[in-house]
Amino acid sequence: MKQLNTPGSLSFQMSDLVVLFEHGGFENAEVKNMITKAKEKFVASHHSYVITQMHSKSKYKDGYYKTYVCENGKRKEVVRKTKAELIDYLFDLYKTIENSTRSVESTFELLMARKEEELNRSSSTIRDDRRYFSYLDKDLQAKPLAEVTDSDLRRWLVKDYLPKKPKEAALKKMLQLLKQIFDYGMRKGFCIRNPAQFILFDDYAKDCDLKKKQSEERKFSQAELDRLRQDALKTCKNPRSLMRLFAMVTGLRVGELSAFLWSDVNDNYIHIHRQQVIDTSDVHQVFRDVEYTKDERKHPHGGRVIPRTKEIDEVLALAKQLPGTPTYVFHDKAGKPIKKDSYLQNLRRACRRLGITTTNNHAFRIAFNSELIEKELSPADRAMILGHAVETNEHYYSVSDRRRLEEISRKMK
């Protein structure tokens, strides 16, 4: 007869378990402990969110245990008085789910929980994944994962997604996300194949929006820069206006402007080595600084330096006149840094008020790169100042502008 071993020194045969069931022997502490450990192991293999004990001023929740589960595609908070009660709840939940068929949507939610809890992906990454997943047909989202075929996905692409004329980058991200969902499903045993792996980007690239923005749509012209500068000088008591002026003469990214400190200002140069990022929760956005710039997220190397110029010093002098003794160069009356969303909103409103079509801070970076070209700085020097690879600079930042044709024509005669 088959023998069962407990975590301790006890061993049971099937006949022993029958006796325990019939005569209430499951009050035995050893047996209870065995069942508890088995439930915990089962929950650990199915549950991606962490279980935490709560410590708050609320008497109702102080000492209680909390976690999250996916319900109807949304994250739901679950609170129980003891950890054992929470484990029991999760065990019953996942047992019920296990007895039903796993859908594409529920697998996606588990994947998002893994990215957030185990892989420490940023909130912006999770938000982008959710945005792309929302494009997937609702019937496909609800379909059992194991029943989805590559033909199902191709029909959806041709009928629903490609008619929207996505950019090439968007199509690549969509196909990548689909592959990730089914890969994760295979790892968890929800399906035995990945139908998305047979769908190649090259098969559908021709159906994307292949139109490229003209150079003059990507950067501010000299005339537009002059208008934006004059407008900012009229409101130089507003730190957002000073951020605009600083972007013109440094090419700093939005997050770098918001995280720029007075301690980053040296005698002969400014040191750019941090940025403001946004963490988005279910309730609100949290702005925080990180000690790396956009190009350094995976390989920090101490940031970059930009030589101080007369134009940079003029903006810094105006920033010195802002009230308070703050740590941040661009700050509010309380000394707190200006949030990058607030700066961007101010810039968009100024552009629209001045009749300028381009409304993003990136246009300052491209215009600044063009200025460095005119000053005959090498591609390597320009890339170092702007903070990206030489190849990136030449491909995305060194633009030709048809608005300069008249000037070029005059020089060629």
KAZIGI-V211639 format. One record per residue. N is the residue number from 1. PHI is phi in degrees with one decimal (* if undefined). Layout:
{{N:PHI} {N:PHI}}
This chain:
{{1:*} {2:-65.1} {3:-107.9} {4:-110.3} {5:-103.2} {6:-92.0} {7:-59.9} {8:-94.8} {9:-92.1} {10:-74.6} {11:-135.1} {12:-127.0} {13:-106.7} {14:-57.9} {15:-65.1} {16:-64.4} {17:-65.0} {18:-61.3} {19:-61.3} {20:-63.0} {21:-65.8} {22:-72.6} {23:-116.8} {24:70.1} {25:-71.0} {26:-74.0} {27:-75.3} {28:-56.5} {29:-60.9} {30:-64.1} {31:-67.6} {32:-60.1} {33:-63.5} {34:-62.8} {35:-65.7} {36:-59.8} {37:-63.4} {38:-64.8} {39:-64.7} {40:-62.3} {41:-65.4} {42:-63.8} {43:-62.8} {44:-60.4} {45:-81.1} {46:-116.4} {47:-101.3} {48:-94.5} {49:-83.7} {50:-77.8} {51:-107.0} {52:-125.7} {53:-91.3} {54:-87.3} {55:-133.3} {56:-145.6} {57:-75.2} {58:-71.3} {59:-63.3} {60:-66.8} {61:-106.2} {62:-63.8} {63:87.7} {64:-73.1} {65:-112.7} {66:-132.3} {67:-155.9} {68:-127.8} {69:-134.6} {70:-94.3} {71:-134.6} {72:56.2} {73:80.8} {74:-125.0} {75:-77.0} {76:-123.7} {77:-80.7} {78:-126.2} {79:-126.2} {80:-135.0} {81:-66.9} {82:-124.0} {83:-66.1} {84:-61.7} {85:-64.4} {86:-68.5} {87:-63.5} {88:-59.9} {89:-61.5} {90:-66.5} {91:-60.8} {92:-63.9} {93:-62.4} {94:-73.7} {95:-65.3} {96:-64.3} {97:-63.8} {98:-63.4} {99:-80.2} {100:-105.9} {101:-91.9} {102:-73.4} {103:-90.3} {104:-62.0} {105:-64.4} {106:-66.8} {107:-67.7} {108:-59.3} {109:-63.5} {110:-64.4} {111:-63.3} {112:-64.7} {113:-63.3} {114:-64.2} {115:-61.6} {116:-77.9} {117:-86.7} {118:-107.2} {119:-100.7} {120:56.8} {121:-71.0} {122:-69.8} {123:-63.4} {124:-68.0} {125:-64.7} {126:-62.9} {127:-63.8} {128:-64.2} {129:-60.0} {130:-65.5} {131:-64.8} {132:-67.1} {133:-64.0} {134:-64.1} {135:-74.7} {136:-67.7} {137:-52.5} {138:-60.5} {139:-65.2} {140:-68.6} {141:-60.2} {142:-85.5} {143:-71.9} {144:-55.2} {145:-55.8} {146:-69.6} {147:-97.2} {148:-75.0} {149:-112.7} {150:-65.4} {151:-66.0} {152:-59.0} {153:-67.9} {154:-66.2} {155:-62.6} {156:-64.5} {157:-57.9} {158:-69.4} {159:-82.3} {160:-111.4} {161:-84.9} {162:-63.6} {163:-60.0} {164:-75.9} {165:55.3} {166:-68.8} {167:-69.3} {168:-58.0} {169:-62.3} {170:-67.2} {171:-63.9} {172:-60.8} {173:-66.6} {174:-63.9} {175:-65.0} {176:-63.7} {177:-65.0} {178:-60.5} {179:-62.6} {180:-64.0} {181:-61.3} {182:-74.0} {183:-60.9} {184:-66.2} {185:-61.0} {186:-67.1} {187:-62.6} {188:-88.5} {189:82.8} {190:-81.8} {191:-151.4} {192:-113.4} {193:-148.8} {194:-115.8} {195:-66.4} {196:-72.2} {197:-69.0} {198:-90.5} {199:-97.3} {200:-100.9} {201:-57.9} {202:-59.9} {203:-69.2} {204:-124.4} {205:-57.8} {206:-64.9} {207:-90.8} {208:-82.4} {209:-77.0} {210:-96.3} {211:-70.8} {212:-106.4} {213:-65.9} {214:-65.7} {215:-55.8} {216:-71.2} {217:-89.0} {218:-101.1} {219:-135.0} {220:-78.8} {221:-76.0} {222:-63.1} {223:-65.6} {224:-68.4} {225:-61.6} {226:-62.6} {227:-67.6} {228:-66.2} {229:-67.3} {230:-63.0} {231:-64.7} {232:-67.6} {233:-66.2} {234:-72.7} {235:-125.5} {236:-69.9} {237:-79.1} {238:-90.0} {239:-59.3} {240:-67.9} {241:-66.5} {242:-68.4} {243:-63.1} {244:-62.2} {245:-62.5} {246:-69.3} {247:-62.5} {248:-62.5} {249:-103.7} {250:-129.8} {251:72.0} {252:-66.6} {253:-72.0} {254:-58.6} {255:-63.3} {256:-70.6} {257:-63.7} {258:-68.8} {259:-100.0} {260:-76.0} {261:-107.0} {262:-65.1} {263:-70.1} {264:-86.4} {265:-94.4} {266:-105.7} {267:-58.7} {268:-116.0} {269:-156.9} {270:-113.0} {271:-108.1} {272:-106.5} {273:-148.6} {274:-147.4} {275:-149.6} {276:-91.9} {277:-122.1} {278:-117.3} {279:-104.8} {280:-106.7} {281:-102.6} {282:-69.7} {283:-105.9} {284:-155.0} {285:-96.7} {286:-119.3} {287:-97.6} {288:-147.2} {289:-94.6} {290:-126.2} {291:-88.4} {292:-160.9} {293:-94.9} {294:-56.6} {295:-78.7} {296:-109.1} {297:-55.9} {298:-93.4} {299:-137.8} {300:-59.4} {301:-140.0} {302:87.4} {303:79.3} {304:-141.8} {305:-121.8} {306:-125.2} {307:-58.9} {308:-72.1} {309:-119.0} {310:-60.0} {311:-66.2} {312:-63.8} {313:-63.4} {314:-64.2} {315:-69.1} {316:-62.3} {317:-64.3} {318:-66.9} {319:-65.4} {320:-62.6} {321:-84.8} {322:-65.4} {323:-65.1} {324:95.8} {325:-121.1} {326:-89.2} {327:-86.0} {328:-86.2} {329:-67.5} {330:-108.9} {331:-142.7} {332:-88.0} {333:-64.3} {334:-88.6} {335:86.4} {336:-83.1} {337:-66.7} {338:-75.4} {339:-68.9} {340:-64.6} {341:-64.5} {342:-66.2} {343:-63.3} {344:-63.7} {345:-62.8} {346:-62.7} {347:-65.5} {348:-59.9} {349:-64.1} {350:-65.4} {351:-61.9} {352:-66.0} {353:-64.6} {354:-91.6} {355:73.6} {356:-101.2} {357:-70.4} {358:-70.8} {359:-132.0} {360:-112.5} {361:-65.5} {362:-59.4} {363:-64.1} {364:-66.9} {365:-63.1} {366:-69.1} {367:-64.5} {368:-65.8} {369:-62.4} {370:-62.1} {371:-64.5} {372:-68.1} {373:-64.1} {374:-63.3} {375:-85.4} {376:65.7} {377:-76.0} {378:-70.2} {379:-55.5} {380:-66.1} {381:-67.2} {382:-65.7} {383:-64.4} {384:-65.0} {385:-69.7} {386:-82.8} {387:85.6} {388:-159.7} {389:-71.1} {390:-58.1} {391:-62.0} {392:-64.4} {393:-61.1} {394:-70.2} {395:-82.2} {396:-108.6} {397:-110.1} {398:-87.6} {399:-107.8} {400:-101.2} {401:-126.5} {402:-67.3} {403:-69.8} {404:-96.0} {405:-60.2} {406:-62.9} {407:-66.8} {408:-64.0} {409:-60.7} {410:-64.9} {411:-70.6} {412:-80.2} {413:-76.5}}
